């Protein structure tokens, strides 16, 4: 990556109950990617991070290798992503590369995505975001599966897809002013999915770089039911997932095929989780049903725009 391009890039990392060793490994890699490294801790000491962990990160910040912001309460990953974008904008950066706290990227990922994004823009593809291809971190995990939208770009080799996850993905900050920020009421699940569908609906595009691989894990292992395999999640995470998928059924720009998939797949996933994972099967099923009703009924808020 040219030096001037690297100087305008920020790396943003969301922090919540991190494994310090994995986080240290990630920090050692991202220092090679960009001079601006931003961390957002999503909650207070004792909830989002230990005193020991905070002391370690503060030591890194004091040495000038990164900057830390912190929420007083746990607000969700959408708030964290938006605050990282706002902080990068204040520092004069033009783009941001997001990572989860346990991401394991190749050290050349930033270079490859930056060059790819520039090439897509030069070819008038109107890219909103470009991300790597997620692969399973271990055998007992299931990476996200992206549905493609048409042919690969013949120059970059990138594939247009419905959505990409934020971890490992590169965004130009200007795109948030055009399309709006991540939807904060979603908190965790479907934050990236909704944003990408919004981008497609407004004439922008979403791209995956198939040759840029990054290990990724959803949940903690798999739940198997015959030929089906679902990520194993906590009940609270499943509730959020079901609620937000129900929210997206009400959005006009979410494709009909995605809505049909939601109507068929999500209830099945909830039933299987309640039957095979939850200790109190009936209670879990009722909670999941209430989550779906909540997602269907809550008001749809106006989008917010990035403010520097």
C-alpha positions as CSV (number, residue, x, y, z in Angstrom):
1,X,0.0,0.0,0.0
2,X,1.4,3.5,-0.8
3,X,2.5,5.4,2.3
4,X,-0.1,8.2,1.8
5,X,-2.9,5.7,1.5
6,X,-1.8,3.8,4.7
7,X,-1.7,7.1,6.6
8,X,-5.4,7.7,5.8
9,X,-6.5,4.3,7.0
10,X,-7.7,3.5,10.5
11,X,-8.1,0.1,12.0
12,X,-11.1,-0.2,14.4
13,X,-11.5,-3.0,16.9
14,X,-14.5,-3.7,19.0
15,X,-13.8,-5.0,22.6
16,X,-16.1,-7.0,24.9
17,X,-14.8,-9.6,27.3
18,X,-11.7,-10.2,25.2
19,X,-9.2,-13.1,25.3
20,X,-6.1,-11.0,26.0
21,X,-3.7,-13.3,24.2
22,X,-5.8,-13.3,21.0
23,X,-6.2,-9.5,21.2
24,X,-2.4,-9.0,21.6
25,X,-1.8,-11.2,18.6
26,X,-4.3,-9.1,16.6
27,X,-2.7,-5.9,17.7
28,X,0.7,-7.1,16.6
29,X,-0.7,-7.6,13.1
30,X,-2.7,-4.4,12.7
31,X,0.3,-2.3,13.7
32,X,1.7,-3.3,10.3
33,X,-1.5,-2.2,8.5
34,X,-2.1,1.4,9.6
35,X,-0.7,4.1,12.0
36,X,-4.2,4.8,13.5
37,X,-5.5,1.9,15.7
38,X,-8.7,2.6,17.5
39,X,-10.3,0.4,20.2
40,X,-13.8,0.8,21.6
41,X,-14.6,-1.1,24.8
42,X,-18.3,-1.7,25.0
43,X,-19.0,-1.4,28.7
44,X,-17.4,-0.8,32.1
45,X,-14.7,-2.6,33.9
46,X,-16.0,-5.9,35.3
47,X,-18.6,-6.2,32.5
48,X,-16.7,-5.6,29.2
49,X,-13.2,-6.0,30.4
50,X,-11.2,-6.9,33.5
51,X,-9.0,-4.4,35.4
52,X,-6.0,-6.4,34.2
53,X,-7.1,-6.2,30.6
54,X,-7.8,-2.5,30.7
55,X,-4.4,-1.8,32.3
56,X,-2.7,-3.7,29.5
57,X,-4.5,-1.7,26.8
58,X,-4.0,1.6,28.6
59,X,-0.3,0.8,28.7
60,X,-0.4,0.3,24.9
61,X,-2.2,3.6,24.5
62,X,0.3,5.4,26.7
63,X,3.0,4.2,24.4
64,X,1.2,5.8,21.5
65,X,0.4,2.7,19.6
66,X,-3.4,2.9,19.9
67,X,-6.3,5.0,21.1
68,X,-9.2,3.8,23.4
69,X,-12.8,4.9,23.9
70,X,-15.1,3.2,26.3
71,X,-18.9,3.0,26.9
72,X,-20.3,3.4,30.4
73,X,-22.8,0.5,29.7
74,X,-22.9,-2.3,27.2
75,X,-24.5,-0.7,24.1
76,X,-24.0,-3.3,21.4
77,X,-21.6,-3.7,18.5
78,X,-23.5,-1.2,16.2
79,X,-22.8,1.6,18.7
80,X,-19.2,0.5,18.9
81,X,-18.8,0.4,15.1
82,X,-20.4,3.9,14.7
83,X,-18.1,5.4,17.4
84,X,-15.0,3.9,15.8
85,X,-16.1,5.5,12.5
86,X,-16.7,8.8,14.1
87,X,-13.3,8.7,15.9
88,X,-11.5,7.8,12.6
89,X,-13.3,10.7,10.9
90,X,-12.2,13.2,13.6
91,X,-8.6,12.0,13.1
92,X,-8.7,12.8,9.4
93,X,-8.8,9.2,8.2
94,X,-10.6,8.4,4.9
95,X,-11.3,4.7,5.5
96,X,-11.7,2.2,8.3
97,X,-10.9,-1.5,8.5
98,X,-12.9,-3.2,11.2
99,X,-11.9,-6.3,13.2
100,X,-13.4,-8.4,16.0
101,X,-11.2,-8.7,19.0
102,X,-10.4,-12.3,18.1
103,X,-9.8,-11.8,14.4
104,X,-6.8,-13.5,12.7
105,X,-6.1,-11.6,9.5
106,X,-3.2,-11.9,7.2
107,X,-0.8,-9.0,7.6
108,X,-1.3,-8.0,3.9
109,X,-5.1,-7.8,4.2
110,X,-5.3,-4.0,4.5
111,X,-3.1,-3.6,1.4
112,X,-5.1,-6.1,-0.7
113,X,-8.5,-4.6,0.3
114,X,-7.4,-1.0,-0.2
115,X,-6.1,-1.7,-3.7
116,X,-9.2,-3.7,-4.5
117,X,-11.6,-0.9,-3.3
118,X,-9.6,1.7,-5.4
119,X,-9.9,-0.5,-8.5
120,X,-13.6,-1.1,-8.0
121,X,-14.1,2.7,-7.7
122,X,-12.0,3.3,-10.8
123,X,-14.3,0.9,-12.7
124,X,-17.4,2.8,-11.5
125,X,-18.7,-0.2,-9.5
126,X,-19.8,2.2,-6.6
127,X,-18.4,-0.1,-3.8
128,X,-19.8,0.6,-0.4
129,X,-17.6,-2.0,1.2
130,X,-15.2,-4.8,0.3
131,X,-14.4,-7.7,2.6
132,X,-12.5,-11.0,2.7
133,X,-13.9,-14.5,2.3
134,X,-14.6,-15.9,5.8
135,X,-13.5,-19.4,6.4
136,X,-14.1,-21.7,9.4
137,X,-11.6,-21.2,12.3
138,X,-11.9,-24.8,13.3
139,X,-13.9,-27.9,12.2
140,X,-16.7,-27.4,14.7
141,X,-17.7,-24.0,13.4
142,X,-19.6,-22.5,10.5
143,X,-18.5,-19.4,8.7
144,X,-21.0,-17.0,7.1
145,X,-22.2,-18.0,3.7
146,X,-22.6,-15.2,1.2
147,X,-25.1,-15.3,-1.7
148,X,-23.6,-13.9,-4.9
149,X,-25.2,-11.2,-7.0
150,X,-24.0,-11.6,-10.6
151,X,-20.6,-12.1,-12.2
152,X,-17.2,-11.4,-10.7
153,X,-15.5,-8.2,-11.6
154,X,-13.0,-9.2,-14.4
155,X,-10.2,-7.1,-13.2
156,X,-10.3,-7.4,-9.4
157,X,-11.8,-10.9,-9.3
158,X,-14.2,-9.7,-6.6
159,X,-17.6,-11.2,-6.3
160,X,-20.7,-9.0,-5.7
161,X,-22.6,-10.4,-2.7
162,X,-25.7,-9.7,-0.6
163,X,-23.7,-8.7,2.4
164,X,-20.3,-9.0,4.2
165,X,-19.7,-9.2,7.9
166,X,-18.0,-6.1,9.3
167,X,-15.0,-8.0,10.7
168,X,-12.2,-7.8,8.2
169,X,-14.1,-5.4,5.9
170,X,-13.0,-2.1,4.6
171,X,-15.3,1.0,4.4
172,X,-14.6,4.5,3.2
173,X,-15.9,6.9,5.8
174,X,-17.6,9.0,3.3
175,X,-20.0,6.1,2.5
176,X,-21.5,6.5,6.0
177,X,-22.5,10.0,5.3
178,X,-24.2,8.8,2.1
179,X,-25.9,5.7,3.4
180,X,-26.2,6.3,7.1
181,X,-24.6,4.5,10.0
182,X,-25.1,1.0,11.4
183,X,-28.5,0.7,13.0
184,X,-27.9,1.0,16.7
185,X,-31.2,-0.5,17.9
186,X,-30.1,-3.8,16.3
187,X,-27.3,-4.0,18.8
188,X,-25.5,-7.1,17.6
189,X,-27.1,-9.5,15.0
190,X,-27.9,-8.4,11.4
191,X,-26.2,-5.1,11.9
192,X,-24.0,-5.7,8.8
193,X,-26.7,-7.5,6.9
194,X,-29.2,-4.7,7.1
195,X,-26.6,-2.1,6.3
196,X,-25.5,-3.9,3.1
197,X,-29.0,-4.4,1.9
198,X,-29.5,-0.7,2.4
199,X,-26.4,0.0,0.4
200,X,-27.7,-2.1,-2.5
201,X,-31.1,-0.4,-2.4
202,X,-29.4,3.0,-2.8
203,X,-27.3,2.2,-5.8
204,X,-24.1,1.1,-4.1
205,X,-22.6,-2.4,-4.1
206,X,-21.1,-4.9,-1.7
207,X,-18.0,-7.0,-2.6
208,X,-16.1,-10.0,-1.4
209,X,-12.5,-10.7,-2.3
210,X,-12.5,-14.5,-2.7
211,X,-8.7,-14.8,-2.6
212,X,-8.4,-12.8,0.7
213,X,-9.3,-15.4,3.4
214,X,-9.9,-14.7,7.0
215,X,-10.9,-17.2,9.7
216,X,-14.1,-16.4,11.5
217,X,-16.3,-18.1,14.1
218,X,-20.0,-17.6,14.8
219,X,-21.1,-18.8,18.2
220,X,-19.5,-21.6,20.1
221,X,-19.6,-24.8,18.1
222,X,-22.5,-26.2,16.1
223,X,-25.9,-27.6,16.7
224,X,-26.7,-30.5,14.3
225,X,-30.1,-31.8,13.3
226,X,-29.9,-34.3,10.5
227,X,-28.3,-32.6,7.5
228,X,-28.7,-29.1,9.1
229,X,-26.0,-27.4,11.2
230,X,-26.6,-24.1,13.1
231,X,-24.1,-22.0,15.1
232,X,-24.5,-22.7,18.8
233,X,-25.5,-19.4,20.5
234,X,-26.6,-18.3,24.0
235,X,-30.3,-17.8,24.5
236,X,-29.8,-14.0,24.8
237,X,-28.0,-13.9,21.5
238,X,-30.6,-16.1,19.8
239,X,-33.3,-13.7,21.0
240,X,-31.5,-10.8,19.5
241,X,-31.0,-12.7,16.2
242,X,-34.6,-13.7,16.0
243,X,-35.8,-10.2,16.9
244,X,-33.7,-8.5,14.2
245,X,-34.5,-11.0,11.5
246,X,-38.2,-10.2,12.2
247,X,-37.4,-6.5,12.0
248,X,-35.9,-6.9,8.5
249,X,-39.1,-8.6,7.3
250,X,-40.7,-5.1,7.5
251,X,-38.0,-3.3,5.4
252,X,-38.9,-2.7,1.8
253,X,-35.4,-2.9,0.5
254,X,-34.7,-6.3,2.0
255,X,-35.1,-8.8,-1.0
256,X,-38.1,-11.1,-1.0
257,X,-35.9,-14.1,-1.3
258,X,-34.2,-13.1,2.0
259,X,-37.6,-12.7,3.7
260,X,-38.7,-16.1,2.4
261,X,-35.5,-17.6,3.8
262,X,-36.1,-15.9,7.1
263,X,-39.7,-17.1,7.4
264,X,-38.6,-20.7,6.7
265,X,-35.1,-20.9,8.3
266,X,-35.3,-18.7,11.5
267,X,-38.3,-20.4,13.1
268,X,-36.7,-23.8,12.4
269,X,-33.5,-22.7,14.0
270,X,-35.3,-21.3,17.0
271,X,-37.2,-24.6,17.5
272,X,-34.1,-26.7,17.2
273,X,-32.2,-24.5,19.6
274,X,-35.0,-24.6,22.1
275,X,-35.2,-28.4,21.9
276,X,-31.6,-29.3,21.7
277,X,-29.6,-26.6,23.4
278,X,-31.8,-24.8,26.0
279,X,-32.2,-26.5,29.4
280,X,-35.8,-25.1,29.8
281,X,-37.2,-26.0,26.4
282,X,-40.7,-24.4,26.8
283,X,-39.3,-21.2,28.4
284,X,-36.8,-20.8,25.6
285,X,-39.4,-21.3,22.9
286,X,-41.7,-18.6,24.5
287,X,-38.8,-16.2,24.7
288,X,-37.9,-16.7,21.1
289,X,-41.6,-16.2,20.1
290,X,-41.7,-12.9,22.1
291,X,-38.5,-11.8,20.4
292,X,-40.0,-12.4,17.0
293,X,-43.2,-10.4,18.0
294,X,-41.0,-7.6,19.3
295,X,-39.1,-7.4,16.1
296,X,-42.3,-7.3,14.1
297,X,-43.9,-4.6,16.1
298,X,-41.2,-2.1,17.1
299,X,-41.2,1.3,15.3
300,X,-38.7,1.8,12.5
301,X,-36.5,4.7,13.5
302,X,-35.0,7.2,11.1
303,X,-31.4,6.7,10.0
304,X,-28.7,8.7,11.7
305,X,-25.9,10.3,9.7
306,X,-22.2,10.3,10.8
307,X,-21.3,13.5,12.5
308,X,-17.7,14.5,12.9
